[in-house]
Amino acid sequence: MKKIIIVGGGIAGLSAAYYLKERTNTPCQIILLEEADYWGGKIVTERVDSLVPGDEFVVEGGPDTFVVTKPWGVKLCKELGIDDRLRGTNPKTKKTYILKQGELHELPGGLTMMIPTEIGPMIRTGLLSWFAKMRMGLDFVIPPSQVNGDETLGAFVTRRLGREAYENLIEPLMSGIYAGDGDQLSLQSTFPYLRELEIKHGGLVKGALALRKERLRKARATKEGSPPLAGSRSIFLTPLNGLVEMVDSLLQVLEAAGVELRLNTSAQTVERTANGYSLVTTCGEVISADCIILATPSFVTADLVSGFAPQLVAELRPIEYVSTATVTLAFHEKDLPRPLDGYGYVIPRRAGRRALACTWTSTKFPHRAPDGYALLRVFIGRAGQEEEIDWNDSFLSATAREEVNLTLGINTDPLFERVHRWEKAMPQYALGHPQRLKRIEEILTVYPGLAVAGNAYQGIGIPDCIHSGELAAEKIIQSFIKDL
Ligand SMILES: Cc1cc2nc3c(=O)[nH]c(=O)nc-3n(C[C@H](O)[C@H](O)[C@H](O)COP(=O)(O)OP(=O)(O)OC[C@H]3O[C@@H](n4cnc5c(N)ncnc54)[C@H](O)[C@@H]3O)c2cc1C
């Protein structure tokens, strides 16, 4: 019987265990180790009672939704039999705002993959000066760059659409996903399709227009056929009672399949042995195994393998992470000075605020708060600004309250608040990240039976992390076949 250890009980590690069990015919013993006292890693869902018995708030401390354009999230939910639990974003009020000089401006309509495709809304928007609007038009005539290689997200968008469009429109939408600095992030690792649009269609706007046409055609075709997921055309989905439903379903399957699930167990080192690997926990327990999947943040993975894989360590250590926090605030709707008529707002880096964005959760996902209540979530912390933040609850809470006061005029005390701190949580895919991944892959070929997974590599979103777990499981299964 093969013995496999998986370290890290976030969505990547849980998915790796799931796909190992699902896809192999080889009898195997799987041990999943997690240092925290709960499963799910960044996925933390809390339920908070309201004054009305039976009516609850669903508070997400980390992620609150996942995209359907990357298929692995929906696929896993279908396999787990919980796809009927998925809900889309509120179709009635789809507005998103961007902060500019203290005022909220509605995101112009007609954006496809965040790229403008309609002239009218762009002409009307107060987010950009006339100069910036004209500069964006040059995208139609600027030829695609002939440089073959990576560039930063900031450099690319500036080259195509101009600096002002980048800073006021694109940067807050795109860099926010990584809590990153777009002038450092690798285009190829974060939004590779943008460069593909440029190469294929000669410009971003032309490419986005072509995409839009294709989507409309597909939508019409789907209308005539059956919808991809009953009841929703939203590109963001989330289980009714929070993302923890995915974690709970995975755990149920893993438990039933006999996977050994161990919380409060921290891996300290991994060594290579004649037959595979041996892991030592911080309590001194030694566990040996044929194979090992490290679904931990890359800096932890580097520490774990430092005894035998110096080249891997040299590639993993430079991957930087940004710390971030979310503060959820609940109010009576009647106490708010303005209606929360959209999904929330994003804050450009140039605004100099500590907050990155504010989601109007009770509008975006109405099932997350009882009627009559408003639930808001403020994101704090981004690359290059971490030093300005005291990472304690009272500072974070004060920052969030100041943000909603300044922008939304809310100066009443919240009915409750929840602070979730995420230290070194968001990996930054800097320039050169794709090449680094290739080197990591090459180095790993020297260590059969060793695989890595998680958000440090091929994508930070939940579907990417699920897929990374799936790929790690596949790699281990392939190593069984080679051993036969
Ligand atoms: C505030 C926030 C909001 C986000 N919003 C979204 C969103 O809306 N949609 C989306 O798709 N993505 C979102 N993301 C990103 C996404 O949530 C993460 O990238 C993803 O959950 C990471 O999963 P993971 O399994 O790779 O890592 P993690 O969830 O970090 O799991 C790694 C696990 O390893 C454990 N571990 C570490 N060291 C050891 C050790 N030595 N021994 C044993 N265990 C160890 C940790 O305790 C942790 O549980 C968000 C992230 C944050 C922080």
The ligand as an ORCA input file, in Angstrom:
! r2SCAN-3c Opt
* xyz 0 1
  C      -9.020     38.240      2.285
  C      -8.964     37.332      1.092
  C      -9.979     37.371      0.157
  C      -9.935     36.525     -0.946
  N     -10.977     36.533     -1.822
  C     -11.030     35.604     -2.796
  C     -12.226     35.435     -3.554
  O     -13.243     36.099     -3.333
  N     -12.218     34.485     -4.531
  C     -11.146     33.667     -4.773
  O     -11.208     32.824     -5.675
  N     -10.007     33.787     -4.032
  C      -9.934     34.711     -3.052
  N      -8.818     34.798     -2.254
  C      -7.670     33.914     -2.528
  C      -7.913     32.469     -2.034
  O      -8.761     32.476     -0.929
  C      -6.607     31.800     -1.632
  O      -5.622     31.991     -2.610
  C      -6.813     30.294     -1.403
  O      -7.859     30.058     -0.500
  C      -5.507     29.686     -0.910
  O      -5.662     28.308     -0.753
  P      -4.397     27.394     -0.432
  O      -4.894     26.041     -0.098
  O      -3.378     27.539     -1.492
  O      -3.710     28.069      0.844
  P      -4.237     28.255      2.327
  O      -5.691     28.421      2.368
  O      -3.376     29.308      2.914
  O      -3.892     26.836      2.998
  C      -2.576     26.494      3.404
  C      -2.734     25.722      4.700
  O      -1.450     25.247      5.112
  C      -1.424     25.270      6.524
  N      -0.025     25.203      6.964
  C       0.924     26.174      6.834
  N       2.082     25.740      7.342
  C       1.875     24.469      7.782
  C       2.708     23.505      8.410
  N       4.012     23.741      8.683
  N       2.161     22.297      8.747
  C       0.843     22.032      8.496
  N       0.018     22.927      7.905
  C       0.533     24.129      7.542
  C      -2.102     26.586      6.854
  O      -2.528     26.617      8.193
  C      -3.247     26.603      5.839
  O      -4.415     26.024      6.361
  C      -8.832     35.631     -1.139
  C      -7.802     35.598     -0.188
  C      -7.866     36.424      0.925
  C      -6.774     36.350      1.961
*
